[in-house]
Amino acid sequence: MKRIILSGGGTGGHIYPAVAVAEALKRRFGDGVEILFVGAEGKMEMEKVPALGYRIVGLPIAGLQRRLDWRNLAVPFKAAKSIRMAKRIIRDFGADAVVGFGGYASAPVLWAAQRMGVPTVIQEQNSYAGVTNKILAKGARRICTAYEGMERFFPAAKISLTGNPLRGRFSKEGADRAEALEYYGLTPDLPVILVVGGSLGTRSLNEMMKAWIVGTDGKAPVQVIWQTGKYYEREMQAFLAAHPAAHVWQGAFIDRMDYAYAAADLVVSRSGAGTVSELCLVAKPVLFVPSPNVAEDHQTKNARALETKGAAVVVPDAECRTKAMPRAVELLADRETLAAMSRNLEALARPDAAEDIVNEIVKVMK
């Protein structure tokens, strides 16, 4: 029986890659593998992971607040307690390997495992390495990355370029386009832009859509699938009631992402690691509006890494309200550029990322 601890959390960007690897481990070993997740108390992984059928233990670890905050005083005590707990968890579980997916939740368990001589693997999703992963890379056996050039952050001999593991099946073939258009109530006569801002939504992209709808007087030359996010749903529904727009489908969530990608000719999106990896697999031309509110501005770095390979166009967040949709409409008229972007994205795709990471885990356990 192989016993493997997977740790990471705080955001979906750290949790879902870990779940994708758990699923790949189950496919590979069936009942011959036991998996335990370790997360941070009170964070989203404590709810999401058990809902997917996996066992999770929470540590009292907390991250530093970026501004002066009295809560920062408690961080060293929480870290020390979390490391003590992590050692006990590793010992009681009998872990053969510990895999960290970034975020401060993974720090104590990776640190403890390395001190106990248990092999560790790190998975870095972004083109700019996170603080936790940079600190713990020295003691890790393997580091699985999604971008080239990560020798800037990690020892070159330990790096494996695996890509980001994704849940679900994304591919260039994808769903049937006619079915997808019908699902969203759209027509094959006009091109489609997919605007997607994550599960909670993105203020910038929603304001961009509002400005564009007002500017086109609701008579846009293209169709739009507009995902507003849960947080902004009511506000955007009220806006559309006051400013009716032809050819716009609006919803808080997108349940059928395969249909959304199949229908779209171009995507306007944030540039989190998971989204970037999905877009490479579906080879869908993209205009990125990176979030400026993330650690080390990694979304801008992710987006620029694709832009330099001719696989994306980038519009900064500060300019997106007025510039992103006009630029997107302009791109739709340029079939050659769209085709080139699609080819360049496809060249970056790594459909077997989860399986490749499992290979690296198996190697370090031997």
N, C-alpha and C positions, 0 to 999 in steps of 0.2 A: 504493500500500500504506500503510495506517494502522498506526502502531506505538505501542502503548499499554502503559505500565507500571502495574500494579496493586499496591498495597502495603498491608500490614496484617497483624496476626498476634498470636500469644501465646495467643489463645483462639478457639474456634469462632465467637464473636460478631463477631470482626473478619475471620475467614477466609472464612466461607460467604457473607456479602454480596458480598465481592470475587469469589468464584467465580460467584455468580448474575449479576453484571454481565459477567463474562467470557463466560458462556453467552449473554447478551443481545447482546453485541458480535458473537459468532460467528453468531447468528441473523440479525443485521442485515447484516453484511458478508461472511460466509462466508470464503473464502480471501483476501479483500481486507483482512484485519486480522491483525496479528501481536501476540501478547500475551506479556508477560513479567511474572512475579510477583517481587516482592522481599520477603523476610521476614527473620527473625532466626535466626541459627545456633542449632541445638539446640532450636528450638521446634516445636510441632506442625505448623505450616504446611509445614515442610521435608519432612514425610512425607505429609501430606494432599493437598497441591496436585499433586505429581507423580503420585500415585495416581489423580487425576482427569484426567490427561493434559496438564497444563500445565507449562511450564518455570519453574523458580524459582531465584533466586540468593539466598544467605544473607549477611547482614551481621553483624559481630561485636557489634552494638549490644546493650546490656543496660539494664534499668530499674533505678531506684533502689530499694533495699530500704527498707521503711518504718521499720524500727528501725535503730539504730546497727549497722553491719555493715562489716567491712573491705573487702568487695567493692565498696562504694560508691566507694572511692578509685579504682578502675579505670574507673568509668563515663565520666568526661570523655575519657580516652584512647581508649576504645572508640568513643565518639561521634565524635571527630575522625577516627579511622581509617575509620569507617563513612561519613562525609560524603565523604571522599576517594574511597572505593570507589564510592559512589553516583554521583558526578560521572562517573567512568570508565564505569560501567554505562550511564548515560543517553546519554553521548556515543557509545559503541560500538554501542548498540542503535538510536540515532537516534530517540529517543522524540519523538512529536508531542504527547503529553500524559501526565501522571502523575496517577493517582487514588489518594488515601489513604483508608483505611478505619479509621484510629485504631489505638491501641496504639503503643508506642514503636518498633516495627519500621518504621512508616511515616515517622517523623520525619526521619531523614537524607536519604531519597530526595526527600521533598517540599521540604525545606530546600534541597538541592542544585539541584533543578529550578527553584525560584523564583529562585535566584541566577543560573542559566544562561538565564533568560528562557523556559523551557519552561512552557506553561500547566499549571496544577494545579487539580484539583477535589478537594474534601473531602466524604466522606460520614459524617455523624454519626448513629449508630444510636439514641442515648438522649435522654431529655428533659433530661438534665443533661450538658453537653458535657464531653468528656475533655480532659485537660491538653494533649496533643499537638495536638489539633484547634484548641483555643483559641489556642495560640501561633502556629500556622501559618496561621490564617484570614486574617490581614492580607494575606498575599501570594497567597492563592488567588483564582482567577477566579470560581469558583462553589462554593457550599456547599449540599449536598443534605441536608435534614433529614427526620426522621420525625415530629416533633412541632411544634405551633404554639408561638409565643412564644419562639423561639430567638434573637430580637434581643437578648436579655439577654447572649448570648455572642458573637454574630457581627454583622458589618455587615449591616443589613437589606437593602441593595440587592443583596447577593450571594446571598441565601438563596433556594433553591427547595424547596418542601415536596413531596418525592417519595414519602415513605414508605421503609420498609426493603426492600431487594431480597431475595427468598427463592428458594431452589432448590425445584423440584418444583411441583406444581399443588395449591394449597389453595383451596377454594371452599366457599361455604355449601351448595351442592348435595351435594358430597362423595361418599363411597362409599355403597353400599346398607346401611341399618341392619341389616336382617335377616341379611345376609351377615356384617357386622361382629360382631354378637352371637354368631353361630355360630362364627366364627373364634376368639373368646375363650372359647367354652363358656359363654356367659351366656344368660339367659332374657329374653324381652320383658316379663315380668310385674313386674319390679322395676326401679326407676331405677338408673342407672350413674354412678359417680364415677370420673373418671380422675385418678390421682395420679401426677404425673410430675416427676422430680427431676434431669433431665439425664443425660448418658451415664455420668458417674462415679457419680452418685447424690448424695443430699443427706441427711446425718445427721438433720437436724431433721424432714424429712418421713417418714423411715423410723421414727424414734422416735414420731412422731405416730401412724403406722399401728399400731405395736406397742401403744401405750397404748389406742388405740381398740378393737382386736381383743380385748385383755384385758378392757376395760370392757364390751364387748357380749357377752362370753363366747362369741365366735365365731359369734354368731347375729344378725348385723347386719340391719337393715331395708332395706339397699340392697346393690347389687353394686359391686365395685371392681376396676378395672384398675390394678394397683400396679406401677409401674416403679421398681425399687430401685436401679438403677445397678450397674455392674460391680464397683465397690469393695466394695459391701455384699451382694453376691448370696448368698454362702455363709451369712453370718450371718443373713440374713432367711429363707433356706430352712430353716435349723435352727430358727429361731423358729416358723415355720409348722408344722413337723413336731411341735413341742412344743405348739403352740396351734392345732389345726386350725380353719380359718375357712371357713364356707360362703360361697359367692358371691364368692370373692376369686381373681382371676387375678394371679399374681406372676411377674415376669421381670426380668432385668437390663436388657434393651433392648426397645424397641418397633420392630419392623421395619416394620410397617404402621401408620404414624401416621394415615393416612387412615381406616383401620378404627377406630382408637382414638378419634378425634374423632367419627366417625359413631355409635359406640356410646354415647358419653358424653352425659349430660344436663347435667353440670357438671364443670369441670376444677379441680383443686387443683394449683398450680404455682408455681415461682419466676417472677420477672418480668424476665428478660433480654430484650433488645430483639427478638431473633428470635422468641421465644415469644409476646411481646405481638403482634407483627405477624401471626403465624400465627393466633392466636385471633381477631383482628379479621376476617381473611379467612374463617375457618370460622364466625364469629359464635357462638362457644360460650361460654355464661356461665362466669365464672371467679372463683375465690377465690384471690387471690395471697398467697403467703407470701414476701416479698422476702428475698433473701440479704443479711445485714448485712456480709458479708465481701468487698465489691467496692468499687472506687475511687469516691470521692465519694458512696457509698451510692446509686448511680444506680438500682438496682432498686426501692428504695422510691419514688424520684421517678417512675420509669416507672409503677409501680402506682397511686400517688396521682393521677397525671395522668388515668388511666382512671377511677378512683373518682369524681373530681369531675364526670365526664361521665356518671355512672350506668352505667358499662360494666363495673364490677368491684367486688368486695368485698375488703378488705385485712385480713389478720390478721398482726400483727408476728411475726417469727421467735421471739422470746422467749416468746410466748404460744401458739404453734401446737400444741405437744404436747397440751395439754388442750382448747383452744378451737376449732381449725380444723375437725376432722371433725364435731363436734356442730353447728357453724354451717353447714357444708356440707349436712348432712342436713336441717337446718331450712330452708335455702334451697330444697332440692328440693321441699318441700311448698308453696312459694310460687310457683305457676305464673306469676302476673302479673309478679313481679319478674324471674323468669328470662326471660320474653318481652321485657321492657323492656331488660334487659341485652343480650340478643341483638340487638335493634334498634339500640341505642346503639353496640355493637361494630361492627356492619355499616357504620354511618355513618362509622366511622374507618378502614375498610379501604382500602388502596391496592394493588390487584392488579397495577397496571402499573409498580410502582416501578423495577424493573430497566431497563425500556424508557425510562422518564422520565429516569433517570440517564444512559443512553446519549445521549439527546437533548442533555443539558447538556454532556457530553464533546464531542460533535460541534460544538456552538456555540463552545466555547472554542478548538477547533482551527482554526476558519475564519479 
